[in-house]
Amino acid sequence: MTARPTAAEMSAAHGSTIPDVIAPGLRVLFCGINPGLWSAVVRQHFARPGNRFWPALYASGFTPRLLGPDEQALLPDLGLGITNVAARATARADELTTRELREGGRILTAKAARYRPRWVAIVGITAYRAAFDRPRAVIGPQPETLADSRLWVLPNPSGLNALWTTPRLTEAFRAFRLVTGLPDVARTGFPEGDASRTPTSSHPQ
């Protein structure tokens, strides 16, 4: 388990970036809002304890066991990756400006064109609305595409998002997995049945 970052480390991480977990031809590229300071210190996505992203992936069948943020490099072998709308780490997502989010939307579109994931799943409806100027968008499938990638919006898995209880969040992730056509690997296991492999498919932003 990664040690808790110190207050000094968290302060120093403000404004820093972390690498994407990405590879060409993924089935799903998950896209967070931006890195939190805890994630920026440890350089792992959705790393803060209490964030429900990793438990939701497992409970919904995207991963064969509960992965920790330090195992994020396993995701590309499952056809999954992670990026962010905005690259800059902040203590709170509301520190981001609309201009930053819209620029992040343009960068994400270019990234989709380069890596060609089948789906881009933005994890946070408020960030999606701002980044793509879709003020009335709702959770679920979106009418536009990013390059050739289909687009879906999932709830923000932060533990502070009380509107989406853990069961509701899990069901939203599961409904999306069914649409992607990915199997329930919580039942079938890693490809070739080897859950101990640690692929190195993580590329910098």
Residue, then its C-alpha position, 0 to 999 in steps of 0.5 A: m500500500t502506498a504511504r499517505p503523502t505528506a502535506a508538503e508533498m501534496s502542496a508541491a504537487h499542485g499544478s503537476t501532471i501524471p502520465d496517461v495509461i494508454a495504448p492504441g486501439l483500446r476498447v475503453l479510454f476512461c477520462g477523469i476530470n483532472p488529477g487530485l493532489w494525492s494522485a499527483v504525488v504517487r503518479q497513479h490515477f484515482a489514487r485517493p482512498g475513498n475514490r470508488f473508481w477501482p471498486a466500480l471497475y471490479a464490481s461492474g466486471f471490467t477487471p477480474r479482481l479489485l486492482g489498486p491504483d499501483e496496478q494501473a499498468l495492467l489495464p491495457d491488457l484488458g483493453l482499458g486506459i485512463t487519461n484526464v480532461a485537464a492535466r493540471a493537478t488541483a486540490r479540487a476540481d472546481e479550481l479548474t477554469t472553463r477555458e482549461l476544460r475546453e482546451g482539455g476537450r480539444i486535447l482529448t479529441a486529438k488523443a482519441a484521433r491518435y490512439r483510436p479507442r472504441w469508446v471514450a468514457i468521461v467520468g464526471i458530467t459537470a466536466y463533460r458539460a463544460a469541456f464540450d459546451r453541452p450544458r444539458a447533457v446527462i449521464g449515458p451515451q452522447p450523440e457526438t463522437l470524439a474523432d472515431s470514438r464513441l462517447w459515454v459519460l459516467p458519474n464521478p466516482s469521488g466519495l464526495n459524490a453522495l448523489w451516486t451511492t456505491p450501488r448506483l455507481t456500480e450499476a452505471f459502470r455495469a450498464f456501460r460495460l454491457v454496451t461496450g461488449l466487453p465480457d465480465v472478466a470478474r468471472t472469466g479472469f485476465p486474458e490467458g488466465d494470468a492475473s500476475r502479469t504486469p504489462t508496461s503499456s503505460h505511456p506519458q501524456 
